């Protein structure tokens, strides 16, 4: 058995959870915050059999799109913020960060 932990953007959350449900995979949804952009993320914990890992990863790839987003950079630390004029920068966001972990035991009460 495996535990798949997937960190995705909130924008992809509903589409992904619907796709997982349609394919009979259950997930626990956690609201999280990213460290770089400080925006809302969703972390899904998906338990599945070893043979189903590739199917879950395929659903993740299909439903978590990458896109560009304009971000205003943070002012430099210790510098004079009065003369700092932030210019928005394009960064790639979205997709999924996925961890696949072995599960030694599983209990459901």
Residue frames relative to the residue before (quaternion, step in Angstrom):
aa qw qx qy qz dx dy dz
X 1.0000 0.0000 0.0000 0.0000 0.00 0.00 0.00
X 0.1695 -0.7865 0.5899 0.0690 3.56 -1.16 0.72
X 0.2382 -0.7033 0.6455 0.1789 3.52 -1.34 0.47
X 0.1322 -0.7754 0.6152 0.0534 3.55 -0.70 1.11
X 0.0998 -0.7677 0.6321 0.0338 3.55 -0.78 1.08
X 0.0213 -0.8144 0.5780 -0.0478 3.57 -0.55 1.21
X 0.1532 -0.7669 0.6197 0.0660 3.56 -0.80 1.08
X 0.0346 0.8174 -0.5658 0.1026 3.55 -0.54 1.23
X 0.5767 -0.5525 0.4506 0.3988 3.57 -1.27 0.17
X 0.6179 -0.5631 0.4034 0.3720 3.56 -1.14 0.67
X 0.6085 0.5894 -0.3482 0.4013 3.60 1.07 -0.76
X 0.7192 0.4290 -0.2410 0.4905 3.61 1.13 -0.60
X 0.4589 0.7523 -0.4071 0.2401 3.56 1.27 -0.35
X 0.7119 0.4572 -0.2838 0.4512 3.61 0.69 -1.01
X 0.6481 0.5183 -0.3216 0.4560 3.58 0.92 -0.89
X 0.6817 0.4909 -0.2891 0.4590 3.59 0.94 -0.89
X 0.6785 0.4806 -0.3136 0.4587 3.61 0.82 -0.89
X 0.6163 0.5278 -0.3485 0.4692 3.60 1.07 -0.64
X 0.6652 0.4987 -0.3035 0.4655 3.60 0.93 -0.87
X 0.6374 0.5147 -0.3317 0.4677 3.60 0.98 -0.76
X 0.6610 0.5106 -0.3022 0.4594 3.58 0.94 -0.91
X 0.6398 0.5309 -0.3195 0.4548 3.60 0.99 -0.83
X 0.7344 0.3807 -0.2142 0.5194 3.58 1.15 -0.60
X 0.5316 -0.6896 0.3594 0.3357 3.59 1.30 0.50
X 0.4779 0.6031 -0.4890 0.4108 3.58 1.01 0.83
X 0.2552 -0.7667 0.5741 0.1319 3.54 -0.93 0.95
X 0.0618 -0.8026 0.5933 0.0016 3.56 -1.07 0.77
X 0.2906 -0.6919 0.6268 0.2097 3.52 -1.27 0.53
X 0.2329 -0.8020 0.5448 0.0761 3.53 -0.76 1.15
X 0.0609 -0.7860 0.6152 0.0025 3.57 -0.88 1.04
X 0.3490 -0.7001 0.5765 0.2359 3.58 -1.05 0.75
X 0.0197 0.8029 -0.5923 0.0639 3.57 -0.76 1.09
X 0.3097 -0.7290 0.5778 0.1969 3.56 -1.31 0.21
X 0.4155 -0.7178 0.5069 0.2349 3.54 -0.92 0.96
X 0.5002 -0.6833 0.4553 0.2750 3.54 -1.12 0.65
X 0.6905 0.4928 -0.2943 0.4401 3.61 0.97 -0.77
X 0.7982 0.2612 -0.1373 0.5252 3.61 0.67 -1.06
X 0.3023 -0.7815 0.4870 0.2465 3.58 1.29 -0.26
X 0.4659 0.6481 -0.4531 0.3969 3.54 1.03 0.87
X 0.6531 -0.5355 0.3765 0.3807 3.52 -1.28 0.36
X 0.0740 -0.7528 0.6536 0.0243 3.50 -1.10 0.86
X 0.2687 -0.6990 0.6217 0.2296 3.50 -1.36 0.07
X 0.1368 -0.7618 0.6275 0.0846 3.54 -0.97 0.88
X 0.1301 -0.7920 0.5948 0.0450 3.54 -0.78 1.09
X 0.1665 -0.7407 0.6430 0.1011 3.54 -1.05 0.85
X 0.0306 -0.8152 0.5749 -0.0635 3.55 -0.52 1.26
X 0.1703 -0.7731 0.6049 0.0863 3.55 -0.67 1.10
X 0.1407 0.7947 -0.5807 0.1068 3.60 -0.87 0.88
X 0.5929 -0.5418 0.4543 0.3855 3.54 -1.31 0.24
X 0.6718 -0.5167 0.3496 0.3993 3.57 -1.19 0.54
X 0.6730 0.5181 -0.2934 0.4388 3.60 0.96 -0.85
X 0.6902 0.4962 -0.2733 0.4502 3.61 1.20 -0.47
X 0.4257 0.7309 -0.4589 0.2719 3.61 1.23 -0.17
X 0.6722 0.4972 -0.3114 0.4516 3.62 0.84 -0.90
X 0.6271 0.5307 -0.3378 0.4592 3.60 1.05 -0.72
X 0.6612 0.4937 -0.3060 0.4747 3.59 0.93 -0.88
X 0.6501 0.5104 -0.3196 0.4634 3.60 0.94 -0.84
X 0.6262 0.5329 -0.3302 0.4635 3.60 1.06 -0.68
X 0.6434 0.5055 -0.3126 0.4825 3.58 1.02 -0.80
X 0.6302 0.5261 -0.3271 0.4680 3.57 1.03 -0.79
X 0.6630 0.5105 -0.3079 0.4528 3.62 0.86 -0.94
X 0.6921 0.5016 -0.2756 0.4398 3.55 0.94 -0.94
X 0.8027 0.3523 -0.1445 0.4590 3.60 0.99 -0.79
X 0.6827 0.4215 -0.2876 0.5229 3.60 1.24 0.00
X 0.0908 -0.8498 0.5189 0.0163 3.54 0.07 1.31
X 0.3554 -0.6921 0.5816 0.2374 3.54 -1.21 0.58
X 0.0267 0.7896 -0.6106 0.0547 3.57 -1.08 0.78
X 0.4633 -0.6568 0.5101 0.3061 3.55 -1.26 0.32
X 0.0680 -0.7830 0.6183 0.0042 3.54 -1.13 0.75
X 0.3869 -0.6978 0.5495 0.2477 3.56 -1.06 0.76
X 0.0445 -0.7971 0.6016 -0.0280 3.55 -0.86 1.04
X 0.3516 -0.7045 0.5743 0.2242 3.57 -0.99 0.87
X 0.4027 -0.7300 0.4895 0.2554 3.61 -0.66 1.01
X 0.5314 -0.6150 0.4832 0.3254 3.54 -1.23 0.56
X 0.5428 -0.6232 0.4421 0.3487 3.61 -1.02 0.75
X 0.5793 -0.6120 0.4039 0.3561 3.58 -1.05 0.71
X 0.5090 -0.6526 0.4754 0.2983 3.55 -1.03 0.82
X 0.8375 0.1959 -0.1521 0.4869 3.56 -0.95 0.87
X 0.6017 0.5667 -0.3649 0.4286 3.57 1.25 -0.11
X 0.5974 -0.5426 0.4425 0.3910 3.51 -1.31 0.12
X 0.3075 -0.7881 0.5092 0.1583 3.57 -0.39 1.24
X 0.5528 0.6269 -0.3970 0.3792 3.62 1.18 -0.40
X 0.7517 0.3756 -0.2110 0.4994 3.59 0.98 -0.79
X 0.5590 0.6041 -0.3886 0.4142 3.59 1.27 -0.05
X 0.0465 -0.7812 0.6225 -0.0031 3.58 -0.66 1.11
X 0.2698 -0.7969 0.5158 0.1618 3.57 -0.30 1.21
X 0.1739 -0.7455 0.6358 0.0984 3.53 -1.02 0.87
X 0.4649 -0.6896 0.4653 0.3029 3.61 -0.67 1.02
X 0.1951 -0.7693 0.6043 0.0703 3.52 -1.09 0.87
X 0.3931 -0.6944 0.5443 0.2587 3.58 -1.04 0.76
X 0.0043 0.7706 -0.6371 0.0152 3.55 -0.95 0.96
X 0.4394 -0.6696 0.5262 0.2857 3.55 -1.18 0.55
X 0.0300 -0.7950 0.6052 -0.0286 3.55 -0.79 1.07
X 0.6462 0.5329 -0.3876 0.3850 3.53 -1.28 0.17
X 0.5484 0.5722 -0.4803 0.3757 3.51 -1.26 -0.30
X 0.3973 -0.6939 0.5360 0.2709 3.55 -1.16 -0.52
X 0.2197 -0.6978 0.6609 0.1673 3.51 -1.25 0.63
X 0.0481 -0.8468 0.5266 -0.0583 3.56 -0.47 1.24
X 0.1041 -0.7520 0.6494 0.0442 3.52 -1.08 0.90
X 0.1194 -0.7646 0.6295 0.0702 3.58 -0.95 0.87
X 0.0524 -0.8269 0.5580 -0.0463 3.54 -0.53 1.26
X 0.4637 -0.6531 0.5079 0.3171 3.59 -1.07 0.62
X 0.2273 -0.7504 0.6057 0.1355 3.56 -1.13 0.68
X 0.3224 -0.7627 0.5331 0.1735 3.57 -0.67 1.12
X 0.8052 0.0097 0.0411 0.5914 3.57 0.96 -0.90
X 0.0809 -0.7691 0.6323 0.0463 3.53 -1.23 0.57
X 0.0166 -0.7915 0.6103 -0.0288 3.57 -0.85 1.01
X 0.0411 -0.7661 0.6409 0.0275 3.55 -1.09 0.74
X 0.1218 -0.8201 0.5587 0.0236 3.55 -0.55 1.21
